[in-house]
Amino acid sequence: MGLSPVIVSIHGGAFMGGDKRDVQLTPMLESLKRDYVLIGVNYRMSAEAIFPALIHDVKAAIRWIRANAKTIYSIQKIATWGGSAGGYLSLMMGVSAWASELEDLTLGNPEQPCHVQAVVDWFGPTDFLKMDEQLAESGFAPPVEFSHNGTNSPESLLLGAQITQIPELVHRANPETYIRSIASPFFIQHGDQDDTVPHQQSVIWLQN
């Protein structure tokens, strides 16, 4: 049996919900027709643990995959693929392999690298503090109670405090912070009628 590339499917759900077995996996299943290995991963939700625990979890999953690459899956290369919160995590996997502050080697297989060879991002957020402003620019200003800058927004719950009060932590949580020339290649899709994650989040990413 030859070595196969693997797609790591990372579900979305506003950092609060979703599961590796839910309907979000459906588009990724098409990859099986092209002889990819498809592996879905779960990670801790914001009610369970705040940032960067979810980053730790997905990196641990990638290390586990590498540790078993030849004995179980016959894997050669790894790509991440996710939408929304999963897109965010997919981006993070592509840029932060070198960032020790986003790593928890106690989760297993510390001898294995966590880098990936490619990233697919569907409408993932990047700079949390710009989201409300960008939605307003596109005519999608949300009601105050659903503001991304609000106390109970998905982003504030993920980081453990209202994001407007913790700009340094927001910066640490922004995938743009970790971009280096050694980053993986990216494929990004984002519609300009997105009224939840503004498409400008992806546009700014591509300009970096």
PyMOL commands that set and color helices and strands:
alter all, ss='L'
color gray80, all
select helices_A, chain A and resi 23-34+53-67+69-73+85-95+100-102+105-107+128-137+144-146+154-159+163-165+167-173+175-178+200-207
alter helices_A, ss='H'
color red, helices_A
select strands_A, chain A and resi 4-10+37-41+75-83+118-122+186-189
alter strands_A, ss='S'
color yellow, strands_A
deselect
rebuild
show_as cartoon
